[in-house]
Amino acid sequence: MTDVTRKDFDEVMVPCYNPMSVIPVRGEGARIWDQQDKEYVDFAGGIAVSCLGHCHPVMVEALTKQANQLWHLSNVMTNEPALRLAKKLVELSFADKVFFANSGAEANEAALKLARRYAVDEFGEHKSKIIAFNQGFHGRTFFTVTVGGQSAYSDGFGPKPGDIDHIPYNDIKAFEAAISDETCAVMMEPLQGEGGIIAPTSEFVQTVRELCDKHNALLIFDEVQTGNGRTGDFYAYQGLGVTPDILSTAKSLGGGFPVGAMMTTEKLAKHLKIGTHGSTYGGNPLACAVAEAVVGHVSQPDVLQGVKEREGLFRTELERINAKYPIFAEFRGKGLLLGAELNDDWKGRSRDVLVAAGEEGLMVLIAGANVVRFTPSLVITPEEIKQGFERFEAAVAKLYNA
């Protein structure tokens, strides 16, 4: 096997990423080891993907078993893992129908196309406007990146898809002014992730649902990051008391194996007739077998309750460290999608915290320049949490005392 280093990335990879210098080579639970066998505690989880940590036995068993049976079929045929997974997702949610894709972006693309197709079929071409929110993130296809509310990701690629309006999250007056009978859909995260871990107020999310109903607009919840147990409910909408018309899910759905899904009602699903949408790899047996195992494990009541208990441990440790080294203004989020916002003296330095944590053997994330983000395994052990925060404290102390 050819030896490779971080230097090889600069020589052979398209430079749209700037990865850390370390290259992980193996993982177990909430720990990984790099090429030099240095151990890291993982509070990042592959950006809210590795919901059962690394190499969890239920995932390894499911993948190994399926790998010895059947890898791929075209959509000319269906397969057992896809059917079992779809039945499970329907059982666990409001949805009647499921479309499988390979990623969150593809699931969101399917959701947006369904919304537009439904509006055209039922109301006509004029009903095409999409409302989304500033600092939202919905993927990197041209449609989804345009709907996402961060122009830095969508500018510079020529003319964008039209009829998309962005308004501030949690701003009821702005939403009331934006929505009309020409609105076909509203796309929102039930807890903004990339935008800084921003939760919706109850009044806001209820108003969005009510006005969507009033104007015959579809409500799309992007649960790519919040779904599959991440917030302590299997899907975040279940903790908000508001049900969307369409839901997208990915990331934790496969626990690290690429898979996504668009979920909706029977009434809406019938508008994606044969040939109107598709995916070569969507619903392939390998991905669906792994996702079936993940969903079966994560949806257990004790696992979901454990997410809420682990949130308490994280918040307690963050408060303890901040009392000694006050660099954070507030802690927010839900379940194990948490953000620590830097205070005025430390604004713009979230990446400094990420790098310092890495040097101490801890992997964290950022959500913009001012927020440190934590999205660990949903089954991370209390011992791993304790050790991770010992390393986080050392990193913060080093920065604070520099």
N, C-alpha and C positions, 0 to 999 in steps of 0.2 A: 504494500500500500504506500502511495506517495505521501511524503511528509508535506504538510501545508502549514503556513503561518498567516498572521494578519496581513503581512506584506503582500501575500498573493491576492488578497481582496482588491487592493489598489491596482493590481496588474490585470486582473481578468474579469472583474465585476463592474457593472454599470454603477457609476458613483452617485446614486440617488439615496444611499444610506451612508452613515458614518459610524460603523459599529465600534464597540469598545475593543481594546487591544487583546482582551482575553478571548479564548475560544473554548467554550465548554465541550466536553467530550462524553460525559456520562452524568446521569442524575438518578436520584432515589428520594422519593417523598418530596420534601421541601428543600432539598440540598442538591447542588451540582458541583462538579469538579472540572477544572480546566486542564489544559495540556500539561501544565506543570504540577498537576494533582493538588492545586490549591482548592480548598473547599469554600463554597459560598452558601449562605442561607438565602433562599429565593422568596422575596416578598413581591416579586413582579409577576410571576406566573405566566410569562410569555405574553404580557399585556392582557390579563384576565382570560387566558386560554387554558392554562394547565390547572383545571379546577380540581383534579385529584392528584396534583403533584406530578412527579416524574416517575414513569414506569410502574404505575399502580397495577397490582396484580389483576384486577378485573378487566383493565384495558389490554394488558399484555395477553391474557388468556383469550379474550375475544378476537384480537387481531391475529394471533397465532392460529387459532382454530379456523377462522375464515380464510386465512392465507393458504391453508391446505385444502380448501374446498372450491372457492370461486372468487376471482378477482374483479372481473369486469364483464358487463353486458351492455349492449346498446339499449336505448329506450324503446326499441322495437319489442323488447321483453321487459318484464318487471322481475323483482327478486325478493326472496324471503326477508333478508335483513331490512330492506327498505320498507316493506309492508309492516313488519313488526314495529319499526321505529315510528312510522307515521301513525299507527294505531295508538302507540304510547303517547305521542305528542298531542294527539286529539283528546285522549283521555285526561291529560294533565292541563288542558287549556280550554279556552272558549272556542277554539277552531274546529271546523268540520273537515277541512281539506288541507293538504300539505304539498308544497313543491320543493324538491331538493336541489340544492346548488352546491358550490364548492367553497363559498366564502360569504362573509357578511355583505360585502359590496354586491355580489351577485344576488343575494337574497333581497337586498334593498332595490336593486335594479328590477327584479321581478315584481316587487311590491309597487313600485312607481308605475311600471308598465301596466299592471293590473288596474291601478287606480285610473289611469288615463283611458284605458280601454273601456272600463265600466262607464265612465263619464260620457264618452263618445257614444257608446251603444244606447245608453239610457236617456241622455239629455242633449247630445249633439256636440259638434266640434267646438262650440264657444266655451264649453265648461272645461277649461284646461289648466287653470291657474293652480299652482302648488305653493303653499305657505310652509316655510321652514324657519329655523331660528339661528340667530347670530351665535357663532362659536359652536354650532352643531357639527357633528362629523358622521358621515354616512357611507364612506367608502371612497375608492379611487377611480372607479369608472367615470367617464366624462359626465354622465347624467348624475350619478350619486355625489360626485365631488362638487358639482354645481349646486345641488340641493343643500349640501353641507355649507354651513355659514362661515367658512374661513377662506377668504379670497386668495390668501397666500398659496393655497393648494390648487385653486382652479384658474388663476390668472396665467396668461402667457401661452395658452394653447389654442388661440383663435376664438371664433364665435362660439358662445356657450348656448346650450339648450335654453329656450325662452320660457316665459310665463312662470317664473319662479321668484317669489318675494321672500325677503328675510326680515324678521322683526326681532326685538329683544325677547329673550326667554323670561317668563314670569311677568310680562307686561300685558295685563288684561286690556287696557285701553288701546294699545297698539294692535292687539289681536282683533278686538272688536272693529277697529277701523280697517283692517286688512281683509277680513273675510267677507265674501259676498256670494251671490248665487252662481258666479263664474268660477268659484273655487272648487276644484275637483278633489283635492286632498290636502291634509295637513300632516307633515311628517315631523315627529319629535322623539327625542330620547326621554324616557320617563325618569331619567337621572343623567344629566349631561356628563359624559366621561372626559373626552379630550378637551372639552371647553372649561374644565376646572372643577369637576365634581360638584355640579350645581343641581340641587333637588327642586322639583316644582312645588309650589304651594298648593294646598288642597283646593283653594278657591280657583287658582289658575287652571289646573288640570280639569276640574269640573266644568269650568266655563268653556274650555276648548271642546270638550265632549258635547256640551249642550248646543254650542253654536255650529259645530259640524252637523249635528242632527237637523238644526233649523235650516241650514243652507244646503242640505243633501251633499255634504262633503264627507269623504272618507277619512277616518283617523288612522294613521299608520304609526305604530310604535316601533321604533328601532330598538330592539332588545338584544342587539349583537353583543354588547358589553354587559348589560344588566341581567341577561337571562340565565337560565339553567342554574338557579340557586344562588347567584352572586349576591343578591340583596337579602337573602334569608327567606324570600318567597321563591317558588320555582320560576315564575316570571314576575317582574317588578310591578306590572299592572295590577296583580292580585293584591298588592299591599296599598294600592292607591284608590281602590274602589271605582276605577274607571276601566271599561273594557274597550279596546281598539277594534277596528274593523279588519285590520291587517297587521300582522306582527312578523318581524324578521328576527332570526336567531342564528348564531354561529359561535365563534370563539369557543366558549366552554362546552358547546354542544358536543364536540368531538374530543374534548380534553387534550387537544394537541394534534389530532388527525384532522386534516382540512375537510370541513363539511359545513353547509349552511342550509337554512330552510326558510321559506316564506309560508306563513300559515294564515288561513282566512276562513270565511264562512262559505257554506254551500252556495248561497245566493250570489256571492261575488265570484267564486271560483269558476262558475259556469261560463264566465266571459272570456276565460283563457281556453278557447276551443282548440282542437287538434291543429298543431302547426303554428299557433300564435306565439309560442315561447318554447324554449327548450334548453338543454344543457347536456353536453357529451358525457361528462363524468358525474353529473348530479345524480345522487341516489345510487352510486356504485356500491356493491356489496361490502367492500372493505370498510369504507367510511361509515356506512350505516350500521355495520356490526359493532364497530367501536362505539359509535354514538349511542346505540341501543344499550350497551353495557354502562356507559357513562350516565345516561338518563335514568336507567334503572337504579343506579347507586345513589346519585345525587338527589333524586326525588323522594328518598326515604325520609320520613318525618324527623328521625334523630339527626340526620345529616343537616337538614335545613335548620333545625333548632341549634345545632352546633355552630352554624355560621353566625347566628345572632350572639351566641356566647363568645365566640372568637372576636367579634366586633368589640365587645366589652373589654376583652384583654388588650386589643390594639389601642383603644381609646385611653385606657388606664395607663399604659406604658407611654403613650405620646404625651399625656398630661404630666406624667412624672418627669420625663426628660425635659419638657418645656419649662417646668418650674425651676430647673437648674440652669438651663441654657435657653433663655426666652428668645427664640427666633421665629416662632409661629404665632399668627394672629388668631387662627381658629382651626378646628378640625371638623370636617363635614363628610357627608356621604351616608351610605347605608350598607349593612352587612359587611362584606369584604371588598367593597369598592369605596375606598376612603381617600380623602385628600387632606393634606396639611398645608394651609395657606401661610406663606411667609409674611411676617409683619413689615411695616414700612421701612425699617432699617435694613431688611434683608431682601427687599423686592428685587426680582430679576435674577435671583441666585439659586433657583431650584436645581439647575444642572450641576452647580457646585456641590450641592448636597448629594446628588446622585453619584457623582464621581468620588466624593469622599467616602460614601457608604461602600462603593465598590472596592476601594482600597482597603477597607476594613473587613471585606468578605461578606458583604450584604448587597443583594440586588434589589433596587427600588426603581420606580418610574417617576416621570414628571407629567403634569397636565398643564402645559404652558410654562411661562417663565417664573411664575410665582407659586406654583403648587407642586408639592411632592405627593406622588400617588402610590397607593398600596393596593395590589390586587393578587394576593397570595392564593395558594391552594385552599380550597374550602375545607379540607380535612387536615390542614397543617396542625401539628401537635402543639400543646402548650409549651413543651420543652423547646421546640423549634422557634416558637414565638419569642420566648424568653432569651434564647441565644441570639436571635436576630436583633432584638432591641438592645442587647448589650453592645453589639457591633454598631448599631445605629447611634447609640449614645456616644460611643467613642468617636464616631465620625463628626457628630454635631459639636462635641466638645472641642475637637481639633480645630474646626472652623471658627467656633465662638472665641476661642482663646488665641487665635492666630494674630 
